[in-house]
Amino acid sequence: MNTETIKGTSNFTLNIDCENLAFEDDAAPELARLLREIADRIESGSMAGNIRDINGNRVGSFKTN
């Protein structure tokens, strides 16, 4: 993990729209999957990006600044 990119981080913004089919029956498993994926991406050095549900639909974004 590149800690240099995290040192200057003062805000983290996360937006997930749970109003689609991937969240329909029980939102918890899909939301948990997305949060794990985001954590993995941040740990790998990604400081911003789009979020896609299990069906490949864009459902949000995250960013640090």
C-alpha positions in Angstrom: 0.0 0.0 0.0 1.3 3.5 -0.9 0.9 5.5 2.3 2.1 8.6 0.6 -1.2 9.0 -1.2 -3.1 8.6 2.1 -1.2 11.1 4.3 -2.8 14.2 2.8 -6.3 12.7 2.8 -8.8 14.8 4.8 -12.1 13.5 3.4 -13.6 10.3 2.2 -16.9 10.4 0.2 -18.9 7.4 -0.6 -22.2 7.3 -2.5 -24.1 4.1 -3.2 -27.6 4.1 -4.8 -29.4 1.0 -3.5 -32.5 1.4 -5.8 -31.9 -1.3 -8.3 -32.3 -5.1 -8.8 -29.1 -6.1 -7.1 -30.4 -4.7 -3.8 -34.0 -5.8 -4.3 -34.6 -8.8 -2.1 -31.9 -8.2 0.6 -29.6 -5.3 0.3 -27.2 -6.4 3.0 -25.1 -9.0 1.0 -24.6 -6.7 -2.0 -23.8 -3.7 0.1 -21.3 -5.8 2.1 -19.7 -7.1 -1.1 -19.4 -3.5 -2.5 -17.8 -2.2 0.8 -15.3 -5.1 0.8 -14.4 -4.3 -2.9 -14.0 -0.6 -2.1 -11.7 -1.4 0.8 -9.6 -3.7 -1.4 -9.3 -1.0 -4.0 -8.3 1.7 -1.5 -5.7 -0.7 0.0 -4.3 -1.3 -3.5 -3.9 2.5 -3.9 -7.0 3.6 -5.7 -8.2 6.9 -4.2 -11.3 7.3 -6.3 -13.5 5.3 -8.6 -16.9 4.2 -9.8 -18.8 1.4 -8.0 -20.6 -1.3 -10.0 -23.1 -3.7 -8.6 -23.0 -7.5 -9.2 -24.8 -7.0 -12.5 -22.3 -4.4 -13.8 -24.5 -1.4 -13.3 -22.9 1.8 -12.0 -24.4 2.4 -8.6 -22.1 5.0 -7.1 -18.6 6.3 -6.5 -16.0 6.9 -3.9 -13.2 9.4 -3.5 -10.7 10.7 -1.1 -9.4 14.3 -1.0 
